Amino acid sequence: MKPWSGVITDEEERRYASAGFGGSGGFGSRPALLIIDVQYRTVGTTRKPYWDAITEYPTSCGEVGWHAVDRIVPLLAVFRDKGFPVLYPHVAPKNAATDGGRLAQKIPSIMGIDEKGYEFVKELAPVAGDVLLPKKHPSAFFGTPLTSHLIDLGVDTLVVTGCTTSGCVRSSVTDAFALNFKVIVPEDCVYDRAPTSHAVNLWDMNGKYADVMPSDDVVKILQEREAAT
């Protein structure tokens, strides 16, 4: 079962296939892991269903976020074991006086997050040597030195995790694709507050910009890679 099964119709699948969409981009030789916005503001400080979670942080995705955290943990462990780069694009605390812009105008709730909300979820917290990339916009590339870091690290493949599938993940995936990186999206390591949007965006990214697959398959491929030197 694909994560978009039951959402995307057979007719839509046929249309993409007839256009030649959905080929495999594959893995290169030097992968890096992006963990995008996995902060308490997107999952809550405890595991709760969506409608309960948003009483703490309106931007929380609830339990689906925690399910993704559980799947990112073993993936991150493989990256650490192999010595491959790990990078954390994340929204930094906002200054209400200067950090508004169009996003705050469109989504005012993002401006009211407390300090705890911006902390990384402890199960996936960065360690010395990881790259932290504060960002103000959806894409991990826009207005950040991400591309420079990836070139310096010799990266040719990005494994993209985090949230939201339809927002920061998708915009980062399309930018990575445009910059000629191979892109992998572990389907159970990304999350969104809207199940339909999550499914449709995974389907569309798989058709055009990335290889979407279960994280177990990603882990298996990575375990066969030589450790970084």
Stockholm file with secondary structure:
# STOCKHOLM 1.0

chainA/1-229         MKPWSGVITDEEERRYASAGFGGSGGFGSRPALLIIDVQYRTVGTTRKPYWDAITEYPTSCGEVGWHAVDRIVPLLAVFRDKGFPVLYPHVAPKNAATDGGRLAQKIPSIMGIDEKGYEFVKELAPVAGDVLLPKKHPSAFFGTPLTSHLIDLGVDTLVVTGCTTSGCVRSSVTDAFALNFKVIVPEDCVYDRAPTSHAVNLWDMNGKYADVMPSDDVVKILQEREAAT
#=GR chainA/1-229 SS CCTTBTTBCHHHHHHHHHTTCCCCCCCCSSEEEEEESCBHHHHCSSCCCHHHHTTTCTTCCTHHHHHHHHHHHHHHHHHHHHTCCEEEEEECCCCTTTSCHHHHHHCGGGGGCCGGGGSBCGGGCCCTTCEEEEESSSSSSTTSSHHHHHHHTTCCEEEEEEECIIIIIHHHHHHHHHTTCEEEEEGGGEECSCHHHHHHHHHHHHHHTCEEECHHHHHHHHHTSCCCC
#=GC SS_cons         CCTTBTTBCHHHHHHHHHTTCCCCCCCCSSEEEEEESCBHHHHCSSCCCHHHHTTTCTTCCTHHHHHHHHHHHHHHHHHHHHTCCEEEEEECCCCTTTSCHHHHHHCGGGGGCCGGGGSBCGGGCCCTTCEEEEESSSSSSTTSSHHHHHHHTTCCEEEEEEECIIIIIHHHHHHHHHTTCEEEEEGGGEECSCHHHHHHHHHHHHHHTCEEECHHHHHHHHHTSCCCC
//
